[in-house]
Amino acid sequence: SGMRPWTFLVRGNGNVAWVQSSAFGASGRRNWTGKCRWVSARNCGGSVRCVSSSKVRAQTGMNEDIPAGSIGLSYTIHQLRKAWDSSSPSAGDRALKWEEAIAGILSGSLTPGSRTPVKDTPPWVTLEVLQGGFASGHFSAGGPVRAHESERLSRLGYSGDPQTERLKLNLYFLSEDGRKELVEMLKSGLYRVDVPEEGALLVHAWLVEHGQTGRALELIELILPWFDKLRF
């Protein structure tokens, strides 16, 4: 009973709000005063509106308010607040990643502590990990096409939809010419693998070269659904 300060998250209207309240009624009144910060716009129902910089009124319908003490949230909120308060040049990027992690936890696309914390993602995919071991929801071999990929695509004369560039490049290395390039890399040792996925097509080329076509096919069947997302 009584009034006491709280730090918690509220879901609603496609947004996730972080609120630090100076006067939250334990009776369950849905009126808060404090600081409001939008975290993300993802998969949430209800209605949450930032009335002003000092007031937040939430009408969340059937949704529940989620306290910071929930599993995985107290730590992520702490890290987010540290990033907001930091003057470091990288603070903005860190804050964005923690905001995305919090939004993922609330939407159910991230499950801290699970062997497969990112929804619909197999355990062999290398995840980007934030401080404390929290998955950000991003893939270490994913993201925008990198400079060396763009250079190779240009040399091959590929152009068109940017969304299919990585798919085209991965498929090229399954062709006879592409496989020969990979075999030469293996023989010379002139290649670089930063994350495990980047070695998958090198392994495929080695298996084919050594007559292990069955195992090579099994490998491709495993990674093919991810050809448009990951650097192989």
Buried (B, 14 or more C-beta within 10 A) or exposed (E): EEEEEBBBBBBBBBBBBBBBBEEBBEEEEBEBBBBBBEBBEBBBEBBBBBEEEEEBBBEBEEBEBBEBEBEBBBBBBBBBBBBBEEEEEEBEEBBBBBBBBBBBBBBEBBBBEEEBBBEEBEEEBBBBEBEEEBBBBBBBBBEEBEEEBBEBBEEEEBEEEEEEBBBBBBBBBBEEEBBEBBBEBBEEEEEEEEBEBBBBBBBBBBBBBEEBEEBBEEBBEEBBEBBBBBBB
